[in-house]
Amino acid sequence: MDVLKTKLAEVLPLFRSKRARLLEQYGDTIVANVTVEQIIGGMRSVPSVLCDTSSVSPSEGLRIRGIPILQLTEATPEEIFFLLATGERPTDEERHALSRLLTSNPNVPQHVLTLLEAMCPTAHPMAMLSAALLAMEHQSAFRRAYEDGIAKDRLWEYALDDCITLLSGITGIAAAIYRLKFRDGLLIEPDPSLDWSTNFARMLGISSDSRWADLVRLYLVLHADHEGGNVSAFTGITVASALSDPFYAISAALNGLAGPLHGLANQECLAFILDVRQRFGGVPSNEQLRQLCWDRLHSGQVIPGYGHAVLRVTDPRFTAFYNFAEKYGLDDECITIAKRLYQVVPEVLREHGKAKNPFPNVDAISGSLLYDFGMTEFTFYTVMFGVSRAIGICAQILFHRMVGSPIVRPKSVTLDELEQMAHRVTAVQSTQ
């Protein structure tokens, strides 16, 4: 803990002074206008959330602390967490120290295991993961520190304790859910000599192939953080802004991630690819795929995995997974179909003319890679996403506690109030 806490204490004055300077110099500066459509449409594109850990631009995609994600594809999740939390890449010594912390407690506590075993057999794996994290809340150092009256400007230290406890336990819990729900129910003991993601890959028991461990590493890296405005991140930082501890916040974030418009997208993309394979009895030709895409569009359906709320280029995370498949020569039917769709769909969507972004997002291929290695249970894919996203949301929670962010409390308006506001603005404009 000392290595990361020391580094965070080192960068803390910089974070706080930068925030204070912005407030002092530009606190009253108007930086954006908001339209009625944006308010009704879920605050889409309204710049209103502070997120220092990552950013997404339409023309480039994800950056982690200013570094393009394609420059981080060889990193470990430990490195990504350190970078997200501190703004700096760790030294080898710091990386190894953090890895030891994150692998220090992968065994599932007995009371958590009892809870998981007692849940309904039809319980969704995400509900099991969320409940398990809540069952660990009694360990919260943050809650105890707050109850003991620790000064607010020191609460980040205890949030860090909770984040390490949570991240060191979430892989073992996720692996236990997989083993209980989809395999023989026997848990695989962790190996303390392995790093965080390799140990997770081992405890899942999917494959002993080193490529599987490398895929899990890459999956956790690519999905770790994606700004603060997506449902899971925004939920997590909102809950944490009430000074709820990280166990409450990450559990809540996972509940948002479980929604079909957020974390379930990758399994929907794979379901589409499997349907294509079944329909054509294997891998269709490019021309057959082209006709299929046109048929879907003419019937009012979308092409799963294509388009993005922000991006207007190929998602670099898709590129990273595509390159992974190329590196290891992965050519099973699902992966081949995903690759052929990439050759066909953007051109079709451009011709169609209605898609703002004709290019693939990360979900267009990620599920196919998991499926290829033997993880065929769709409902677990979001758990994989959740384990990864916990890294980024923990880092975001840490940042907000370090700089002393207030409780999140946007102003809401009724439809009548919004109409009156719009009427006043248009009335003024008509007199000008």
C-alpha positions in Angstrom: 0.0 0.0 0.0 2.9 2.3 0.8 4.2 2.5 -2.8 0.9 3.7 -4.3 -0.1 5.8 -1.3 3.3 7.5 -1.4 2.9 8.3 -5.1 -0.6 9.6 -4.6 0.6 11.8 -1.7 3.3 13.2 -4.1 0.8 14.1 -6.8 -2.0 15.2 -4.5 -0.8 18.9 -4.2 -0.8 19.1 -8.0 -4.3 17.8 -8.4 -5.7 20.0 -5.7 -3.9 23.2 -6.8 -5.0 22.7 -10.4 -8.6 22.3 -9.4 -8.4 25.3 -7.1 -6.8 27.5 -9.7 -9.5 26.6 -12.2 -12.2 27.5 -9.8 -10.5 30.8 -8.8 -9.7 32.0 -12.3 -12.6 30.6 -14.3 -15.3 29.7 -11.8 -17.9 32.0 -13.5 -16.9 31.3 -17.1 -19.6 29.9 -19.3 -18.1 27.0 -21.2 -21.2 25.4 -22.9 -24.8 26.0 -23.9 -27.5 23.3 -23.2 -30.3 22.6 -25.6 -33.8 21.3 -24.8 -33.0 18.2 -26.8 -29.9 17.5 -24.7 -31.9 17.8 -21.5 -34.6 15.5 -22.7 -32.1 13.2 -24.4 -30.2 12.1 -21.2 -27.7 15.0 -21.1 -25.9 13.7 -24.2 -22.8 15.7 -25.0 -23.3 18.1 -22.1 -19.9 18.7 -20.5 -20.8 18.5 -16.8 -18.7 15.7 -15.3 -15.1 16.1 -14.1 -13.0 13.1 -15.1 -9.3 13.4 -15.0 -8.4 9.7 -15.6 -9.4 9.3 -19.3 -10.9 11.1 -22.2 -12.5 10.1 -25.5 -12.4 12.2 -28.6 -14.5 11.6 -31.8 -11.4 11.5 -34.0 -9.1 9.5 -31.9 -10.8 7.4 -29.3 -9.8 6.6 -25.7 -6.8 8.1 -24.0 -5.7 7.1 -20.5 -4.2 10.1 -18.8 -3.4 11.6 -22.2 -1.9 8.4 -23.6 -3.7 6.8 -26.6 -5.0 3.4 -25.6 -3.2 1.7 -28.6 0.1 2.7 -26.9 -0.9 0.7 -23.8 -1.9 -2.6 -25.2 1.2 -4.3 -23.7 0.5 -2.9 -20.2 -0.8 -4.9 -17.3 -4.0 -3.9 -15.4 -1.8 -3.0 -12.5 0.1 -0.5 -14.6 -3.2 0.9 -15.9 -4.6 1.4 -12.4 -1.4 3.1 -11.3 -1.5 5.4 -14.3 -5.2 6.2 -13.9 -4.8 7.0 -10.2 -1.5 8.9 -10.3 -1.2 10.2 -13.8 2.2 8.5 -14.2 3.3 5.1 -15.4 4.8 3.0 -12.6 8.4 1.9 -12.4 9.1 -1.8 -12.4 9.4 -1.7 -8.6 6.1 0.2 -8.2 4.3 -2.2 -10.6 5.5 -5.3 -8.8 4.6 -3.8 -5.4 1.1 -2.9 -6.7 0.7 -6.4 -8.2 1.5 -7.9 -4.8 -1.2 -5.8 -3.2 -3.8 -6.7 -5.8 -3.1 -10.4 -5.5 -2.9 -10.3 -1.7 -6.5 -11.4 -1.0 -8.1 -13.3 -3.9 -9.7 -16.0 -1.8 -13.5 -15.6 -1.5 -14.6 -15.0 2.1 -16.8 -17.8 3.4 -19.7 -15.6 4.1 -19.6 -14.3 0.5 -19.3 -17.8 -0.9 -22.3 -18.8 1.2 -24.3 -15.9 -0.2 -23.4 -16.8 -3.8 -24.3 -20.5 -3.2 -27.6 -19.5 -1.7 -28.7 -17.2 -4.5 -31.4 -18.4 -6.9 -30.0 -20.8 -9.6 -31.4 -18.4 -12.3 -29.7 -15.3 -10.7 -27.8 -13.3 -13.3 -24.0 -13.3 -12.8 -24.0 -9.5 -12.5 -26.6 -9.6 -9.7 -24.3 -12.1 -7.9 -21.2 -9.9 -8.4 -23.0 -6.8 -7.2 -24.4 -8.6 -4.1 -21.0 -10.1 -3.3 -19.4 -6.7 -3.2 -22.1 -5.4 -0.9 -21.4 -8.4 1.3 -17.8 -7.2 1.6 -18.8 -3.7 2.7 -18.3 -4.5 6.4 -14.6 -4.4 5.6 -14.7 -0.7 4.6 -11.9 1.3 6.1 -13.4 4.4 4.5 -16.7 4.1 6.4 -15.0 3.5 9.7 -12.7 6.5 9.1 -15.7 8.8 8.4 -17.5 7.5 11.5 -14.3 8.1 13.5 -14.3 11.8 12.4 -11.2 11.6 10.2 -10.7 14.9 8.3 -12.3 15.0 4.9 -9.0 15.9 3.2 -7.6 12.6 4.4 -10.5 10.3 3.5 -8.8 9.5 0.2 -6.3 7.4 2.1 -9.1 5.2 3.4 -10.8 5.2 0.0 -7.5 3.8 -1.4 -7.5 1.1 1.3 -11.0 0.1 0.2 -10.1 0.1 -3.5 -7.2 -2.2 -3.0 -9.4 -4.5 -0.8 -12.1 -4.5 -3.5 -9.8 -5.0 -6.5 -7.8 -7.8 -4.8 -11.1 -9.6 -4.0 -13.2 -9.0 -7.1 -11.3 -11.4 -9.4 -11.7 -14.3 -6.9 -15.4 -13.5 -6.5 -15.9 -13.3 -10.3 -14.1 -16.6 -10.8 -16.2 -18.2 -8.1 -19.4 -17.0 -9.8 -18.3 -18.5 -13.0 -17.3 -21.8 -11.4 -20.5 -22.1 -9.4 -22.9 -21.1 -12.1 -21.4 -22.6 -15.2 -18.9 -25.3 -14.2 -18.6 -28.0 -11.6 -18.9 -25.6 -8.6 -15.3 -26.3 -7.5 -13.2 -23.2 -7.0 -9.7 -23.1 -8.3 -7.1 -22.0 -5.7 -5.2 -18.8 -6.6 -1.5 -18.9 -7.3 0.3 -16.1 -5.3 3.2 -16.2 -7.8 1.1 -14.9 -10.6 0.1 -11.3 -11.4 -3.5 -10.0 -11.1 -4.9 -10.8 -14.5 -3.0 -14.0 -15.0 -4.3 -15.3 -11.7 -7.8 -14.3 -12.7 -7.5 -16.2 -16.0 -6.2 -19.2 -14.1 -9.1 -19.2 -11.5 -11.7 -19.1 -14.2 -10.4 -22.5 -15.4 -11.2 -21.8 -19.1 -7.9 -22.7 -20.6 -4.3 -23.3 -19.7 -3.2 -21.7 -23.0 -1.0 -18.7 -22.4 -2.9 -16.8 -25.1 -6.0 -17.0 -22.9 -4.1 -15.3 -20.0 -2.9 -12.7 -22.5 -6.5 -12.1 -23.7 -7.8 -11.6 -20.2 -4.9 -9.1 -19.6 -5.8 -7.2 -22.7 -9.5 -7.3 -22.0 -9.0 -5.8 -18.5 -6.7 -3.1 -19.9 -9.0 -2.1 -22.8 -12.2 -1.9 -20.7 -10.8 -0.3 -17.6 -11.9 3.3 -18.1 -13.9 5.3 -20.6 -14.5 8.8 -19.2 -16.9 9.6 -16.4 -20.1 10.1 -18.3 -21.0 6.5 -19.2 -23.7 4.9 -17.0 -21.4 2.8 -14.8 -18.8 5.4 -14.2 -21.3 8.2 -13.6 -23.3 6.0 -11.2 -20.2 5.0 -9.3 -18.9 8.5 -8.9 -22.3 9.9 -8.0 -22.8 7.3 -5.3 -19.3 7.9 -4.0 -19.9 11.7 -4.0 -22.4 11.1 -1.1 -19.4 9.7 0.8 -20.7 6.2 0.4 -17.7 3.9 0.5 -16.2 2.2 -2.7 -18.1 -1.1 -2.0 -21.4 0.7 -2.3 -20.3 2.8 -5.2 -18.8 -0.1 -7.3 -21.8 -2.3 -6.6 -24.1 0.5 -7.8 -21.9 1.0 -10.9 -22.1 -2.7 -11.8 -25.9 -2.5 -11.6 -25.8 0.2 -14.3 -23.3 -1.8 -16.4 -25.7 -4.7 -16.4 -28.1 -2.8 -18.6 -28.6 -3.9 -22.2 -27.7 -0.4 -23.5 -24.4 -0.5 -21.7 -22.4 -3.6 -20.7 -24.5 -6.2 -22.4 -23.6 -4.9 -25.9 -20.8 -7.4 -26.5 -23.0 -10.4 -26.0 -25.6 -9.0 -28.3 -22.9 -8.6 -31.0 -21.7 -12.2 -30.5 -25.3 -13.4 -30.7 -25.6 -11.6 -34.1 -22.4 -13.3 -35.3 -23.6 -16.7 -34.1 -26.9 -16.1 -35.9 -24.9 -15.3 -39.1 -22.9 -18.5 -38.8 -26.0 -20.6 -38.3 -27.9 -18.9 -41.2 -25.1 -19.5 -43.7 -23.8 -22.8 -42.2 -20.4 -21.3 -41.6 -18.6 -18.2 -42.8 -20.5 -16.3 -45.5 -18.9 -14.5 -48.3 -18.5 -10.7 -48.3 -21.2 -10.4 -50.8 -23.6 -12.5 -48.7 -22.8 -10.4 -45.6 -23.3 -7.2 -47.6 -26.8 -8.4 -48.6 -27.6 -9.4 -45.1 -26.6 -6.0 -43.8 -28.8 -4.3 -46.3 -31.7 -6.5 -45.4 -31.3 -5.6 -41.8 -31.2 -1.9 -42.5 -34.2 -2.0 -44.8 -36.2 -3.7 -42.0 -35.2 -1.0 -39.5 -32.6 -3.1 -37.6 -29.1 -2.0 -36.7 -25.8 -3.8 -37.3 -24.7 -4.8 -33.8 -21.2 -3.5 -32.9 -21.2 -0.6 -35.3 -21.6 3.0 -34.3 -20.7 4.8 -31.2 -22.1 7.7 -29.1 -18.9 9.7 -29.3 -16.4 8.1 -31.8 -16.4 8.9 -35.5 -13.6 6.5 -36.3 -12.8 2.8 -35.7 -12.7 2.3 -32.0 -9.0 1.8 -31.2 -10.0 -0.9 -28.7 -11.5 -2.9 -31.6 -8.2 -2.4 -33.4 -6.3 -3.8 -30.4 -8.5 -6.9 -30.3 -8.3 -7.3 -34.1 -4.5 -7.1 -33.8 -4.6 -9.7 -31.0 -6.4 -12.1 -33.3 -3.9 -11.5 -36.1 -0.9 -11.9 -33.8 -2.0 -15.3 -32.6 -3.5 -16.4 -35.9 -7.0 -16.9 -34.4 -9.3 -17.8 -37.3 -12.3 -19.7 -35.9 -15.6 -19.0 -37.7 -16.9 -16.3 -35.3 -13.6 -14.3 -35.4 -13.5 -14.7 -39.2 -17.1 -13.4 -39.5 -16.2 -10.5 -37.2 -13.3 -9.6 -39.5 -15.4 -9.9 -42.7 -18.0 -7.7 -41.2 -15.3 -5.1 -40.7 -14.6 -5.3 -44.4 -18.2 -4.9 -45.4 -20.3 -3.0 -42.8 -18.6 0.5 -42.9 -19.1 0.7 -46.7 -22.7 -0.4 -46.4 -23.4 2.2 -43.6 -21.8 4.9 -45.6 -23.9 4.1 -48.6 -27.0 4.0 -46.3 -26.1 7.5 -45.1 -28.0 7.5 -41.8 -25.3 6.3 -39.4 -23.2 9.1 -37.8 -20.4 6.6 -37.3 -20.1 3.6 -39.7 -17.2 2.1 -37.9 -17.0 -0.8 -35.3 -16.8 -0.3 -31.6 -15.0 -2.6 -29.2 -18.1 -4.9 -28.8 -17.9 -5.9 -32.4 -15.2 -8.4 -31.7 -14.5 -8.8 -28.0 -17.2 -11.4 -27.4 -16.0 -13.5 -30.3 -12.5 -13.7 -28.8 -13.9 -14.9 -25.4 -16.1 -17.4 -27.2 -13.2 -18.8 -29.2 -11.3 -19.7 -26.1 -14.2 -21.5 -24.6 -16.1 -18.9 -22.5 -19.4 -19.5 -24.3 -21.6 -18.3 -21.5 -22.9 -15.0 -22.7 -24.2 -13.7 -19.4 -20.8 -13.8 -17.9 -19.3 -11.4 -20.4 -20.6 -8.4 -18.5 -18.9 -9.7 -15.4 -15.6 -9.7 -17.2 -16.4 -6.1 -18.2 -17.3 -5.3 -14.6 -14.0 -6.6 -13.2 -12.2 -4.4 -15.6 -14.4 -1.3 -15.2 -13.9 -1.5 -11.4 -10.3 -0.5 -12.0 -11.2 2.8 -13.7 -14.1 3.7 -11.4 -12.0 3.1 -8.3 -9.4 5.4 -9.8 -12.1 8.0 -10.5 -13.4 7.7 -6.9 -9.9 8.2 -5.6 -9.4 11.3 -7.7 -12.6 12.9 -6.5 -11.8 12.2 -2.8 -8.3 13.6 -3.3 -9.5 16.9 -4.7 -12.5 17.1 -2.4 -15.3 17.1 -5.0 -18.7 17.9 -3.7 -21.8 15.7 -3.9 -23.2 15.4 -7.4 -26.5 17.2 -7.6 -27.6 18.4 -11.1 -30.7 20.6 -11.3 -33.8 18.8 -12.7 -36.7 20.5 -14.4 -40.2 19.5 -15.3 -41.5 19.4 -18.8 -43.5 22.6 -18.1 -40.5 24.4 -16.7 -38.4 23.4 -19.6 -41.0 24.6 -22.0 -41.2 27.9 -20.2 -37.4 28.3 -20.3 -37.3 27.6 -24.0 -40.2 30.0 -24.6 -38.3 32.8 -22.8 -35.2 32.2 -24.8 -37.0 32.2 -28.2 -39.0 35.3 -27.2 -35.8 37.2 -26.5 -34.2 35.9 -29.7 -37.2 37.1 -31.8 -36.8 40.6 -30.6 -33.1 40.9 -31.5 
